[in-house]
Amino acid sequence: MELCDLTVLQAKERLEKGEITSVDLVSSCFERIEKVEKALNSFILLRKEEALGEAQEIDKARKSGKSLGSLAGIPYAAKDIFCTEGIETTAGSNILKGFIPPYESTVTKRLKEAGAILIGKTNCDAFAHGSSGENSDFGPTKNPYNPQYVPGGSSSGSGSSVAAGECLFATGTDTGSSIRLPAGFCNVVGLKPTYGLVSRYGVISMASSLDCPGVITRDIKDQALVLSVISGEDELDANTKGAKNIKNRGSDPFQGSDPNLKIGLPKEYFAKGIDPEVKEAIMQAAKFYENLGFKVKEISLPHTEYGVAAYYLICHSEVSSNLARNDGVRFSFSDRSGSDYQSVYFNSRSRGFGAEAKRRIMLGTYVLSAGYYEAYYERAARVRRLIKEDFDKAFDPKVNDVDVILTPVSPTPPFKLGEKVNDPLQMYLSDILLVGVNLSGIAGLSVPCGFTKSALPIGMQLIGPRFSDELLLEVGYQYEKEHQWIERKPEL
């Protein structure tokens, strides 16, 4: 096994024992990047010299006996939607090309304080608008298990880079699916945290009431460790008020789940259209939990069918509002060939935004316009409330009385590049089993659970109520430790 294929905990242990250096670890990642990056396009920006310099400083500090952070010397990548002070941040869009933030996101700041080393910024759908990674203005990312297929989006580069061994973990954001889908499509682990558990400060907004920063890791123990660093209250994000920091419980954080836990299988998530291989993998996972002593039962989430429509109405409305700041005047791409302010605004946005961003701006502006607000946005907000109530009832001891819900990540395995890119509706339906979690502000975890006959990854999703993030990791770990799907590496 090469060093870049280690988990975070494995690397941390070897660093602390003096068996390897941080320079060794970072160098191994860049060697892998040089080997596979042309085939994958995981990164928009790399910082090799800077990362090696930081690794040298950490090695010196470790050798001198200085106290170091919990992630000291661990190389990671950040989705290029996290602002990084002094480092270009584009959100995957030409309109922000050349933008150098004067401030640091809370997530990357906390990782830096813990000693993690940023090796680069990963590719993503522009402004996180997409489910496949094909909407990036820097070209599509490819799936490490088969480069003819998508890796899932919008955190496409983060998912592919972790799966391919280009870094040990990567940050991502999940607005409707964007951590869980690439995790499921790339055979890695991704948690969409409870809304407010992780600060959004310094993350370029897509849809503010839905965005959730998080990380993609190789396994669940790594997920727990990194989450302990980035979670908790932040005075720069009022939504984190009252959020408790996930505790770092060491190298063996999971002692075994309560055998009396109840798992729900929502019948609406297994309706017509689900791929047979995906359904079989999830049913095998349910059987595994049943054999452990968990009670598994069918439940209903009756408003599931309205989730995608409600999500995209709300999401596009917030997108149109958030992207209004990219006006060609202050910090984004500017076309000043016109004679007045109006032409600067029009030309800059026309040339700077890609097709998907324009589509979402137009739809969102229409939905929020006078005469249509009540018919569309207000109605979508009401449906959002109904979907939230569906989950509340599922977790209510007096109604369905389940602790965790088990579903597929996607109704299908990864699809081919170009297969859905010209059909926005089909692309949006990729998120059908995931958007309800974001609309409700609850937690969702994607865990590898098998491969199709054509060797494409399948992911399962565990859903829990607000601030059940640690419970989901605990339940997911019970499955992961007996099914080492993560040991099946891509052949690159």
N, C-alpha and C positions, 0 to 999 in steps of 0.2 A: 504494500500500500504506500502510495506517495503521500507526502506530508499534507498536500492540499486536499486530500480525500479524508482527512481526519475530521471528527466532529469537534465542536468547540471545546467540550469537556475533555476529550482525549488530548487535544493540543494543549489545553491549559495544564493538564496534569504533567505532560512531558516537558513543558516549559518550566514549570515549578521544580521539577526534579533535575533540571539542567541537562536533560537528554538531547534537547534541540534548542535553537535560539529563535528569536522572533525574526531575525534576518533570514534564517533557513525557511521559515514558514511563509513569509512574504515572497521570497524568491521562488518557492515552489508554486505559489499561486500565479505569479507572472509567467513562469515557464508553461503552465497549463494554458494560460490566456494566449500566449504566443502560438500554441499548438492548435487551439480550437476556435479562437475568436472569429476568424474569417468565416467559418462555417456557421456560427451562431449569431453574431452581431448583438451580443449581450450588453455591451458598454457603449456609452456616448463619449465618455472621458475617462482617461486613465492617469494616475499620478504615481508612476513607478519610482522616480527618484525621491520624491517627497516621502512616500511610504517606506522606502528602504532607509531613509534618513531617520524617520521616526522609530523604526524598528531598532536601529543601532542605539538610539538614545535609551529605549526601554531595556535593551540587553545590558547596557552599561549600568543603568539604575538597578536592575535585578542582581547583577554581579556584585554591586556595592552594598547590597542588603537593604535597599530602600523599600518602603512599603508601597505596593502597587495595587492598582484597581483590579476588580474581578475579571476584566477582559483584557488585561495588559498583554500586548503583543499579538492579539488575535486580528487577522485581516478580514475586513468586511467591505461590502459595497452598499451604496445608498441609491435608492431609486432617485432619478434626477428630477424629482418633484420636491425633495427636501432641500431647503436653502442651506448652503454651506458658505460661511463667510470667506470671501476672497477666492472662491472657487466657482467657476461658471455653473449656472443652474438654468436649464432650458425648458424643463417640463416636457421634453420631447418635441418641442415646437420651434419652428424657425422664427416666430415672432419674439421669442426670448433669447435667441442666439446671441451670445456675447454679454448676457446679463450676469454681473458679478454681485451677488448679494452682500450688503454691508452688515449682515447679522447672521446668526446661526440658529437653525431649528433646535427646539428643546431636545428632540430625540437624538440628533447627531451630537449635540453638545454633551448630553449625558453619556453617550457611548465614548466620546473623546475623553471625558473625565475618568471613565472606567478603564482607559488605556487601549481601547480598540483602535485599530489603524485603518483609516479609509483608503482603499486602493483605487477607487473609481466611482463614477456615477453611472447607473444602469439605464439602459434603454427602456422606454415605456410608450404606450399610446399617448399622443399629444394631450397634455393636460389631464391625463388618465381617462380619456374618452375612448374606451374600447374593451373588448373581451378577448382579443386575440394577439395584440402586439403589432398588428398590421397598420395601425393609424399613426405610427411614429413618423415624424418628418425626417428621421435619420435612418429610415429603412426598417423592415420587419425583423423581429427576433425570431430565431428558429428553435424548435424543440430538440434538446440534446438526444432524446431517444429515437428521433427520426426527423432530420432537418427539413423534410418535406411537409411537416405538420406544424401547427401553431403551438406555442408553449402556454397559451392562455394569457389574458391581460387583465388589467392594464400593467401590472407589475411584471411584465414579460421578461425583461432582462434580469430582474432579481431572481425569478424562479429558475431560469435557464442557467444563470451563473452559479447558483448554489448546487444545482443538480450536476453540473458539468465539472465541479471542483475548481472553478475560477476564484472562488472565495469561500469562506467558512460559513458565513451567513450574510443576509442582505435585508435592508429595510424595504418596506412596501407600504402601500396605502390601499384600503378596501372601502370603496364607496357603495358598491353593489355586488362585487365578486372579486375584486382585483388583487387580493392576496390569496384567497382560497382557490380560485380557478387555476392560476398558474401553479400553485402548490399541487393541486390534484392532477394537472396535466403533466407535471414534471417529476412526480414521485418524491416529493419533499413535503415538509410540514409547514402549514401556514395558519396562523390564528388571526381572525378578525376580532379584536378585543371588544369588550363592552364599550359603548360610546362614552367617552370621558375618562376611561382608564389611562389612556396615553395622550399626552398633549398634542394638539394640532398646531401649536405655534411654530411658525417658520415653514409650514407645509403649504405649498401653493394650492389654493382652494379649488376644488371642483364643485362639490355641492356640500356646503358647510354643515348642514344638519345630518349628513350621512357619512362624511369622511371619517375614517378611522386609521391612524397610523399603526403599524405593527411590523413584524419581522417574518422572514422565511428562513427556516433552518433545516438541517438534515434529519434531526430527530426531535422528540418531544422534550428530552432533558435539556437540550440546547435552547429550545423555545422557552422553557421555564427560567433558565439562567439569564438570557438576554432580556426577557420581560421584566425580571427583577431590577434591571438597570434602568429601563426606559419608562416604567409605569409610575403612577402616583401623581399627587397634586403638583400643579404648576401655576404660579401666580400670573403667568402670561396667558393662561387659557382658563377662563371662568368655568368652562364645562368640566374641568377636572376637580372642581371643588368637592371634597369629601372622598375622592378616590384613594383607596389604600394601595400602597406600594406592594407588589407581589414579592413575597419573601424569597431570598436566595437560600434554598435549603440544602446546598452542597451537591455533591456528585451523585447522591442517591435520594432525590427529593420525594420519591413516590413509595409509599409503604403498603399500598393495596387499597382498592376502593371498598366502600361499604357494600357488602354482598346483598343488602336489601334494596339497592338502587333499582329504580324502574326506568326502562327505556321505551320510548314511544316511536312507532313507525307510522308516519302520517300517510294515509291511503292516497291522498292527492298527489304525493311525490312519486308514486309508483303507477301512475295512470298510463294510458295509451301513449306510445311515443318513446318510452324509455328503452334504451338499448338492452337487449337480453343479457349480454355479458356484464353490463354495469349492474343490472338488477340482481343477477346471480351473485356477484361479488358482495353486494350489500347484504343480501340475505344470508350469505355465509358468515359475514361479520356479526349479524344479529344472532345466528345460531351459536357462534362462539361465546357471545356474552350470556346467552341463555345457559350454556354449559357451565359457565362460571358461577351460576346461581342468580344472575340478574333476572328480573321479571321483564319480559318483552311483550308489548301488546300494541295492537293497532289503535291509532287515534285519528282524529280529524282536525284539519286546519282549513275550514270551509272557504275562506276567502283567498286561498292560494292563487286561484286562476286570475284574480285581478291584480296580483302583485306587480307584474312587469309593467302593466299600463300605468298604475299609480306611481311606481318608482320612476319611470321615465318622464312622466309629466312633472313631478316634483324635482327630479334631478335636472332636467333641461331648464326649468325655470331658474333654479339656483345657478346653473352654469351661465345662463345669459346675463345674470346680474354680476357674477364674479368676474367674468371676462370683459366687462365694460371698462375695467381699469387699464386694459391694454389698448391705449388710444393713440400710440405713436408720438406722444408728447413727452412723457416723463422717463420711461425706462425701457420700453419695448421697441421692436423694429419700427423705424420711421421712414415713410416715403414722403419727402417734402417737395416733390416735383410739382405739386399743385400750387395754386395762387392764394389759397385761403385755408383757414383752419379746417373747414368742413371737408375739403379735398384731401388734406393730410390725414384726417381721421378715416375717411372712406378708403383711400388708397393703401394706407398702412395695414388696416384690418383685412382688406381684400387680398393683399399679397402675403401677409404674415400668417393668417390662419389657414389651416388645412380644411379639407372638405368636411370631415366629421365635426370639427369645432364649429364651422359655419352652419351645419345642419342643426346642431344643438342650440346655437344662439338664436337662429330663426324660429325654431319650434318653441323654445322657452319664452322668447319675446312675444310670440303670438299668444301663448297660453296666459301670460300675465297682462295682456292688453285689455283695455276697457271693453266690456261686453262679453269677454270670454273667461275672465278670471273665475267667476262663480261656476261657470259650466265645466271648467276643466280643473284648474288648480284647487279650488275649494273642495270640489268633489273628490279629487285624488287625496287630499288631506283627510277627508272623512274615511276613505277606504284604508288609508294608512292606519288610522285609529282602530278600525275593525280588524286589520291584520295583527296589530299589537295585542288586541283583546283575544284573538285566537291563541296566541302564544301564552298569554297570561292564564287563560283557562286550561291550557295543556299542562302548565306547571302548578296549577292550583290543586292542593290536596283534596278539595271537595268536589272537583270535577274529573279531569282525566288522571290527575295524580301521577305525573311522570317527572323524573329528575332531569333526564337528558333525552333529546330527540335524535334519532339516527336517520340520515338520508344520504343519497348520492350527492357528490359535489356538482356533477353535471349529468343531464340525462343521456349524454353521449360521451364516448372517449374523445381525445383530441381530434380535430378535423384538419383537413389539408389547407395549406396556405392558399389563399385566393378563393376558397370554396364558398365563403359567405361574405366576402368583403364588399361585394356589389349589391348585397341584399340586407340592408340595415335591420329589417324586422327579424330575419332569421338570426342575425348576429345578436340582437337584443335578447332573443329567446334562450341564448346560451346561459343567461343569468337567472333563469326562471326558478331554480331551486335555491337561490342564494340571496335574492334581493329582500326577502321578507325579514331576514336577520337585521339588515341595515335599517329598514323602515321601522323596526321595533327597538333598535338601540341595544340589542342583546348580543351575546357572544356566540361565535361559530368557529369551529376548528376543523381544518382539512387534514386528513391522515391518509397516507398511502394504503391501499387495500387490495392490490392485485394488478394484473396485466391482462390485456386482451390477447386473443390468439395471434394477433399481428404485432404483439410486443409493445403496445401502447399503454401507458399508465392509467390506472383507475383510482379515484380518490373517494373516500367517504367523509361525510360531514357530521360532526357532533354539535348539537345546538343546546345551549342552556340559558337560563334567565340572566338578568343583569348581574354582573359581578360574580358569575359562576366560572370565570376563566380558569381558575386553579382546578376546579372539579372536572372540567372538560379535559384538561391536560392529564389529570389522574386517570380518568376513564379511557382516554386515548392511549395512554401508556400501557394499560393492561392488554390492549390489543397489539400494540406495536412490539412489545417484548417477546410475544409468541409468534409474530409474523414479520420476519425481517425483510420486508420488501425493500427497505432502504439499502440493503446490501447489493441489490441488483443495479449495477452502475451502467450508465450509457456507454456504448461502444463508439468512441470518437477517434 
